[in-house]
């Protein structure tokens, strides 16, 4: 029963984010619709950088003296790039919503201008 509640809450939150993105994208200011994608992209970069250790250093205690024994690379650039792409799928979806709404708005403005010219 708890899993179903989590799924329902997740669906409601996703629907809310999508609705908010559509609402912001339809605002006159073009920057309003870019708020959520910018926030999402920033969070994804921070998440990837903070969750991916670049190096692991091993220390050894010899007679009370701590010395560095080994320093191994953990994450490659390719792995970090894949993680960044994975985390930015939602950013791409938000940008698709933004650009589709902006395109509809510009098309409607062009139609209004043509209708006004036809009336003159």
C-alpha positions as a Markdown table, in Angstrom:
| # | Residue | x | y | z |
|---|---|---|---|---|
| 1 | Unk | 0.0 | 0.0 | 0.0 |
| 2 | Unk | 2.9 | 2.4 | 0.8 |
| 3 | Unk | 4.4 | 1.9 | -2.7 |
| 4 | Unk | 1.2 | 2.9 | -4.3 |
| 5 | Unk | 1.0 | 6.1 | -2.3 |
| 6 | Unk | 4.6 | 6.9 | -3.2 |
| 7 | Unk | 3.8 | 6.4 | -6.9 |
| 8 | Unk | 0.7 | 8.6 | -6.7 |
| 9 | Unk | 2.6 | 11.3 | -4.9 |
| 10 | Unk | 5.4 | 11.2 | -7.5 |
| 11 | Unk | 2.9 | 11.4 | -10.3 |
| 12 | Unk | 1.2 | 14.4 | -8.7 |
| 13 | Unk | 4.5 | 16.1 | -8.2 |
| 14 | Unk | 5.6 | 15.5 | -11.8 |
| 15 | Unk | 2.3 | 16.7 | -13.1 |
| 16 | Unk | 2.6 | 19.8 | -10.9 |
| 17 | Unk | 6.1 | 20.6 | -12.3 |
| 18 | Unk | 5.0 | 20.1 | -15.8 |
| 19 | Unk | 2.0 | 22.4 | -15.2 |
| 20 | Unk | 4.2 | 25.0 | -13.7 |
| 21 | Unk | 6.6 | 24.8 | -16.6 |
| 22 | Unk | 3.7 | 25.3 | -19.1 |
| 23 | Unk | 2.4 | 28.2 | -17.0 |
| 24 | Unk | 5.8 | 29.9 | -16.8 |
| 25 | Unk | 6.5 | 29.3 | -20.5 |
| 26 | Unk | 3.3 | 31.1 | -21.5 |
| 27 | Unk | 4.4 | 34.3 | -19.6 |
| 28 | Unk | 5.3 | 37.3 | -21.7 |
| 29 | Unk | 8.8 | 37.3 | -20.3 |
| 30 | Unk | 11.0 | 34.7 | -21.9 |
| 31 | Unk | 13.1 | 34.3 | -18.8 |
| 32 | Unk | 10.2 | 33.0 | -16.7 |
| 33 | Unk | 10.0 | 29.8 | -18.6 |
| 34 | Unk | 13.7 | 29.2 | -18.2 |
| 35 | Unk | 13.6 | 29.2 | -14.4 |
| 36 | Unk | 12.9 | 25.5 | -13.9 |
| 37 | Unk | 15.4 | 24.3 | -16.6 |
| 38 | Unk | 18.1 | 26.4 | -15.1 |
| 39 | Unk | 17.4 | 25.2 | -11.6 |
| 40 | Unk | 17.3 | 21.6 | -12.8 |
| 41 | Unk | 20.5 | 21.9 | -14.7 |
| 42 | Unk | 22.3 | 23.5 | -11.8 |
| 43 | Unk | 21.1 | 20.8 | -9.4 |
| 44 | Unk | 22.3 | 18.1 | -11.9 |
| 45 | Unk | 25.8 | 19.5 | -12.1 |
| 46 | Unk | 26.1 | 19.8 | -8.4 |
| 47 | Unk | 24.7 | 16.2 | -8.0 |
| 48 | Unk | 27.2 | 14.8 | -10.4 |
| 49 | Unk | 30.2 | 16.7 | -9.0 |
| 50 | Unk | 29.3 | 15.8 | -5.4 |
| 51 | Unk | 28.4 | 12.2 | -5.9 |
| 52 | Unk | 31.4 | 11.3 | -8.0 |
| 53 | Unk | 34.7 | 11.1 | -6.2 |
| 54 | Unk | 37.5 | 11.8 | -8.6 |
| 55 | Unk | 40.2 | 10.1 | -6.5 |
| 56 | Unk | 40.3 | 7.8 | -3.5 |
| 57 | Unk | 43.4 | 8.2 | -1.4 |
| 58 | Unk | 44.5 | 5.4 | 0.9 |
| 59 | Unk | 46.5 | 6.2 | 4.0 |
| 60 | Unk | 48.6 | 4.0 | 6.2 |
| 61 | Unk | 49.6 | 4.5 | 9.9 |
| 62 | Unk | 53.3 | 3.4 | 10.3 |
| 63 | Unk | 54.6 | 4.0 | 13.8 |
| 64 | Unk | 52.2 | 6.8 | 14.5 |
| 65 | Unk | 53.0 | 8.6 | 11.2 |
| 66 | Unk | 50.1 | 8.7 | 8.7 |
| 67 | Unk | 51.4 | 8.5 | 5.1 |
| 68 | Unk | 49.7 | 8.4 | 1.7 |
| 69 | Unk | 49.9 | 4.9 | 0.2 |
| 70 | Unk | 47.8 | 5.0 | -2.9 |
| 71 | Unk | 45.8 | 7.5 | -4.9 |
| 72 | Unk | 43.4 | 5.8 | -7.4 |
| 73 | Unk | 41.2 | 7.5 | -9.9 |
| 74 | Unk | 37.6 | 6.5 | -9.4 |
| 75 | Unk | 35.5 | 8.2 | -12.0 |
| 76 | Unk | 36.5 | 8.9 | -15.6 |
| 77 | Unk | 35.3 | 11.8 | -17.6 |
| 78 | Unk | 33.1 | 9.5 | -19.7 |
| 79 | Unk | 31.4 | 8.2 | -16.6 |
| 80 | Unk | 30.7 | 11.7 | -15.4 |
| 81 | Unk | 29.4 | 12.7 | -18.8 |
| 82 | Unk | 27.0 | 9.8 | -18.8 |
| 83 | Unk | 25.8 | 10.7 | -15.3 |
| 84 | Unk | 25.3 | 14.3 | -16.4 |
| 85 | Unk | 23.3 | 13.3 | -19.5 |
| 86 | Unk | 21.2 | 10.9 | -17.3 |
| 87 | Unk | 20.5 | 13.7 | -14.8 |
| 88 | Unk | 19.6 | 16.2 | -17.5 |
| 89 | Unk | 16.9 | 14.2 | -19.2 |
| 90 | Unk | 14.3 | 16.2 | -17.2 |
| 91 | Unk | 16.0 | 19.4 | -18.2 |
| 92 | Unk | 15.6 | 18.4 | -21.8 |
| 93 | Unk | 11.9 | 17.7 | -21.2 |
| 94 | Unk | 11.4 | 21.1 | -19.5 |
| 95 | Unk | 13.2 | 22.8 | -22.4 |
| 96 | Unk | 11.0 | 21.0 | -25.0 |
| 97 | Unk | 7.9 | 22.3 | -23.1 |
| 98 | Unk | 9.3 | 25.8 | -23.1 |
| 99 | Unk | 10.3 | 25.9 | -26.8 |
| 100 | Unk | 7.0 | 24.4 | -27.9 |
| 101 | Unk | 5.0 | 26.9 | -25.9 |
| 102 | Unk | 7.1 | 29.8 | -27.1 |
| 103 | Unk | 6.7 | 28.7 | -30.7 |
| 104 | Unk | 2.9 | 28.6 | -30.3 |
| 105 | Unk | 3.0 | 32.1 | -28.8 |
| 106 | Unk | 5.1 | 33.5 | -31.7 |
| 107 | Unk | 2.8 | 31.8 | -34.3 |
| 108 | Unk | -0.2 | 33.3 | -32.6 |
| 109 | Unk | 1.3 | 36.8 | -32.5 |
| 110 | Unk | 2.1 | 36.5 | -36.2 |
| 111 | Unk | -1.5 | 35.5 | -37.0 |
| 112 | Unk | -2.7 | 38.5 | -34.9 |
| 113 | Unk | -0.5 | 40.9 | -36.8 |
| 114 | Unk | -1.7 | 39.4 | -40.2 |
| 115 | Unk | -5.4 | 39.8 | -39.0 |
| 116 | Unk | -4.8 | 43.4 | -38.0 |
| 117 | Unk | -3.2 | 44.1 | -41.4 |
| 118 | Unk | -6.1 | 42.5 | -43.2 |
| 119 | Unk | -8.5 | 44.7 | -41.4 |
| 120 | Unk | -6.7 | 47.9 | -42.5 |
